[in-house]
Structure formats: structure tokens, C-alpha cells
């Protein structure tokens, strides 16, 4: 059986581009999405407008950065991928940090270039129901979005990929069409954290916008990756993913060739058993 040498992903240029993409993607996302919610004197934004802005911006970021970093742009999504054993502990930590920094940068930019009377609220999340109800709403909305993300990006589905960005964007839009009325719709801790930092107003319910999305993301990761559609990986392979070690592309090609050759030999040997006559 062929053995595959693995190398640490943190030492590769692709890893550096990935974490940079998470920073830039999160910054652009919040800069545009939050900007759509400001109350200009000419026209007041509607819930539909804000929801579409969030969803379309997410879809655009997935199109741009999806093949580079996965375009999580959301700590809850990154946590879900980590719990689902699809990214390493190193990538998990770096993504989380760069997403929060990107959120602060994007929110700071749109806040700085917007007149004071327009940017006053910065579309910071506000709870309009009880804390328990708000916590449950954030769990449900995040769960639905993350389940959609896992489903449309699953490489085992033949039809996945071409419409993944649009599907994810529509899922985010759906969540906002409902969630804005209840909690302002976070489903993204970085999205709630950055406006709170810029305004200096956290409030007694800020924990909901971390714990709710995290809980919903964990539930989605466990249900999809371990119950509904588990991946058949060995213990060693799962440990390699956790530690951040991967097989170089040239080794993977050799391994794929070896497997293909083995399958051909197996097929030929099976045919020979069928064709050759039995003992006389």
C-alpha cells in the first residue's frame, strides 16, 4: 500500500493567501452590508433591501474568495468546519482572528466615510424579544445557513459548485428577512462585534450574538458531517486534517494513479476468473 508524505499547511503560500482572503472578504462584506442599512434622508432602507444587500454581498465574496480560502467570512462558519473535521486547528485560529480584524476594518471604513447623522446606529444588533427567544432565533437561523453551506459545497455531490455562491447568498437573505425583526439578525459574531466596538456599546445581550451562532453552527456540523452524510475517513486521516497536514499534489497524483492501476488489475483479474474454464 502506497504511503503519502504530508506537509504542514501553515508553511505554504496558499495558507497565507487564504487567511488574507478571509480578512479582505470580511472587510468588504461588512463595509457594503452595513452601508446598505444606513438611514439616508433621501430614502429609508427597507428590510428587503438590507436582506438582499447582505445576501448578495456574501454570494459575491464566495465567488471571489471561495476557491482560495472557502470564503467563510464568519467565525460561526469556521467553527462549523472545524467541528466537522474539514479544517485544521491552525486554520481555525487564524481564520477567527483575521475575520474579526477584517470586520473591524470594514466597519471602521464605512463608519469613517459616512456622515455622523446617517451612521448613528451602524445597524448594530438589537434584541426585540426576550433573551431566551433571541438566543433560540439565532440558533435556528445560523443552523439553516450552515446546513445550506455544507450541502452546496459538498464535493461528493455532482451538481454542487456551480450554484453554491448563489445558494449561500439566498440562505443569508432568507435569514435576514426573518431575523431582522427579532434580533437584527446576526448569524455572524464578527458582524455583531465590530459595530459594538466602533460605537462602544455592547449591551447586556451581546453574548447572544456569539453563543447563538456558535451553537447553531455546532449543531449543523454534527448533524451533517456525523449523522446525515458522514465522511469515510480513517483515524489517521482525521488526525492529519486536525493538525493541518496535507498530501502534496504530486503525491496525490501518484497515489491516484496507483489506485487506478490497482482497480484495473482487480477488474482484469476478475474477468480472467470468469473467462477461464473451471477445473476438469
Residue pairs with C-beta under 8 A, 6 or more apart in sequence:
2 254
2 255
2 258
4 247
4 251
4 252
4 255
5 247
5 248
5 251
6 240
6 245
6 246
6 247
6 248
7 245
7 246
7 248
8 243
8 244
8 245
9 15
9 88
9 90
9 91
9 244
9 245
9 246
10 90
10 244
14 68
15 91
15 94
17 68
17 69
18 68
18 69
18 70
18 91
19 69
19 91
19 94
19 95
19 98
20 98
21 65
21 68
21 69
21 71
22 65
22 69
22 71
22 72
22 73
22 94
22 95
22 98
22 99
22 102
23 98
23 99
23 101
23 102
23 105
24 65
24 102
25 61
25 64
25 65
25 69
25 71
25 73
25 102
26 73
26 74
26 98
26 99
26 102
26 103
26 106
26 190
27 102
27 103
27 105
27 106
27 109
28 57
28 61
28 106
29 57
29 58
29 61
29 73
29 106
30 102
30 103
30 106
30 107
30 110
30 190
30 191
30 194
31 106
31 107
31 109
31 110
32 53
32 57
32 110
33 50
33 53
33 54
33 57
33 191
34 106
34 107
34 110
34 122
34 123
34 195
35 53
35 110
35 114
36 45
36 49
36 50
36 53
36 54
37 45
37 50
37 53
37 123
38 45
38 114
38 118
38 119
38 123
39 45
39 118
39 121
40 118
41 118
47 176
47 177
47 180
47 181
48 177
50 123
50 176
50 180
51 173
51 174
51 176
51 177
51 180
52 173
54 172
54 173
54 176
54 185
55 169
55 170
55 171
55 172
55 173
55 174
55 176
56 169
56 173
57 169
58 73
58 168
58 169
58 172
59 165
59 166
59 168
59 169
59 170
59 172
60 165
60 169
61 71
61 73
62 71
62 164
62 165
62 168
62 169
63 165
64 71
65 71
65 73
66 164
66 165
69 95
70 81
70 87
70 153
72 78
72 81
72 95
72 99
73 99
73 102
73 188
73 190
74 99
74 187
74 188
74 189
74 190
74 191
74 213
75 95
75 96
75 99
75 100
75 188
75 189
75 190
75 213
75 214
76 142
76 146
76 187
76 188
76 189
76 213
76 214
76 216
76 217
77 146
77 149
77 217
78 87
78 91
78 92
78 95
78 96
78 99
79 92
79 96
79 214
79 217
79 218
79 221
80 146
80 149
80 150
80 217
80 218
80 220
80 221
81 87
81 92
81 221
82 89
82 91
82 92
82 221
83 217
83 218
83 221
83 222
83 225
84 150
84 221
84 222
84 224
84 225
84 226
85 225
85 231
85 233
85 238
85 241
85 242
86 225
86 241
87 95
87 241
88 241
88 242
88 243
88 244
88 245
89 242
89 243
89 244
90 243
90 244
91 244
99 190
100 190
100 193
100 194
102 190
103 190
103 191
103 193
103 194
104 193
104 194
104 197
104 198
106 194
107 122
107 194
107 195
107 197
107 198
108 194
108 198
110 119
111 119
111 122
111 198
122 195
122 198
122 199
123 184
123 195
124 184
124 192
124 195
124 196
124 199
124 201
125 183
125 184
125 185
125 186
125 191
125 192
125 195
125 209
126 183
126 184
127 134
127 182
127 183
127 184
127 205
127 208
128 181
128 182
128 183
129 137
129 182
129 183
131 205
131 208
133 182
134 182
134 183
134 205
134 208
134 212
135 208
135 211
135 212
135 215
136 212
137 179
137 182
137 183
137 212
138 179
138 183
138 186
138 187
138 208
138 209
138 212
138 213
138 215
138 216
139 212
139 213
139 215
139 216
139 219
140 216
141 175
141 178
141 179
141 185
141 187
141 216
142 175
142 187
142 212
142 213
142 215
142 216
142 217
142 220
143 216
143 217
143 219
143 220
144 171
144 174
144 175
145 168
145 171
145 172
145 175
145 187
146 216
146 217
146 220
146 221
147 220
147 223
147 224
148 167
148 168
148 171
149 168
149 171
150 220
150 221
150 224
150 225
151 157
151 160
151 224
152 160
152 161
152 163
152 164
152 167
152 168
153 160
153 161
153 164
154 160
154 229
155 161
156 229
172 187
175 185
175 187
176 185
178 185
179 185
179 186
179 187
183 208
183 209
183 212
186 192
186 208
186 209
186 212
186 213
187 213
187 216
188 213
189 209
189 210
189 213
189 214
192 206
192 209
192 210
193 209
193 210
196 202
196 203
196 206
225 231
233 241
240 246
247 255
